[in-house]
Amino acid sequence: MEKQFYKGGAPKKPEDEKRERFVQVRFKSDEYKALEMRKSKTMSPDISSFVRSVCLEKPLLMKTQMETYQDIALSLLREMRSDLLRIGVNINQSSRRINSTTDYHDLQRDVNQMSENMSQLEAQLRTLMGRVCGQNELTDQASYDHANQ
């Protein structure tokens, strides 16, 4: 039995899937820029597949268009998610320590640490809501919260 060595690269395609014909098209520089701009709005990996999809009337997957405030909101949500995960880990560790020991000084330190984490999370939520909803609504909410405390 002969051993076959993996040489790397893409696997061999069946004969019916191979592309054999080349079509060369010349563009002016402004036409090519327009083509690249249209391609950049899709999920096509390269211009060749984009042109093939358009010419053969295949469906194109479009990229989602997000505004800058949506990008900011998503990044803040990612940060808050990681903060929440850290808080969950702290709570888990604290509950394990409570069940295994009677040292209440460590417990008090853990509770204080968790309350600091929650305060940081609340500040990040306020920042997120301020950027998403607008600064006027945030200041109204902050003054409402301050009056109710």
N, C-alpha and C positions, 0 to 999 in steps of 0.2 A: 504494500500500500504506500503510495507516494504522498508525501506531505506537501500541502500547498501553503505558500507564504503569502501573507497579506502585504500587498505592495502599496496600499494607501490609495487615496483618491476616491472618486465617486464610483458606485457600483455600475456595472455594465447595464445599459438599457436594452429592452427588447427592440427588435427591428422596427416594429410599428410605432414606437414612441420616439425614435430618433428624428431630429430635425436635420434635413439634408440641404435645404435651399437657403441661399442668402439673398437678401434684398438690400441693395445699397441705396440710400436716400441722402441727398445733399440738402443742407439747410443753411440759410443765412444765419448770421450770429444772433440777430434778434428773434428769429423763428426758433432757433435752438434754445434760447433762454426761455421763450414762452413754453416750449415743450417741457423743459426741466421744471418750470413753475407748476404746470399742470400735473406732472408726475409726482412732484413733492407733496401734493395734496392727497395722494393715494398711498396705499400700503404696498405698492409694487416694489420689488427689490431692485430692479434696474430698469433702464429706459427700454431695453429690448422687450422685456415682458410687458411693460406698459403699452408700447406701440402694438404689440401682438394682441393684447386684450382689447384695445380700442378698435383695431382693424377687424378683428374677428367677432366683435360685439359680445365679448365675454363680460361678465359682471366684474366691476372694480370695487375693492374695499377702500373706502375713504377714511382718512385719518380724522379723528375727532378734533374739532376746533374748540380749544379752550381759551378763555380770556385770561389775562394776567391775574385777576383776583381769584379765579378758580385754581390756577397753579399755586398761588400763595395759600389758599384755603386747604388744598390737598397736602402741601408740605407741612402745614401746621397740624393737620389731622394725623399725618404719619408720626410727627413728633409726639403728639398727645397719646397715640396708640402705644408707642414705646414706653412713655411715662406710665400709662395705665398698667402695662405688663410688668414694669418694675415694681409698681405699688402692689400688684397681685403677688409677686414673688415675696415682697416684704411681709405681706399679711400671712402668706403660707409659712414663712420661716417663723414668724411670731407665734402662730398657732401651734406649730410643732414645739417651739420652746416652752410655751405655756403648758402643754401637755406633758413635757418631760422634766420640768424643773419648777421649783418654787421660788426662784430668785426674781423678785419683783422689780429690782432696780433695772435689770436688763429689759424687762417688759416695759417699764416706763420710758426708757430710751427709744425702744422700738415704736411705741405709740407716738412719741414726740416726732420721730423721723417720718412716720406715716402722715401726721398732720401737716408737716412741712411740705411733703410731696403733694398732698391734696391742695395746699395753698398755691403751689407752683402750677398745678394743673388748672386750677380756677383762673389764674392769671393768664395762662395760655388760651383758655376758652374765651375769656373776655377779649383778648387780642384777636382771635379768630372771628368772633362775632362782630367786632369793630370793623374789621376789614371787609367782611362779607356784607354786613347790613349797612355800614356807613357810620361815620363818627358821631353824628347827631343822635342816632338811636342808642348808641353805646353810652353817651354821656347822660341821656335821659334815664336809662336803666341803672347806671351807676348812682345817680342822685336818688332814684327810687330805692335802691338797695341800701344806700347810706341812711336814708330817712327811716327805713324799717328796722335798722339794727338797734 
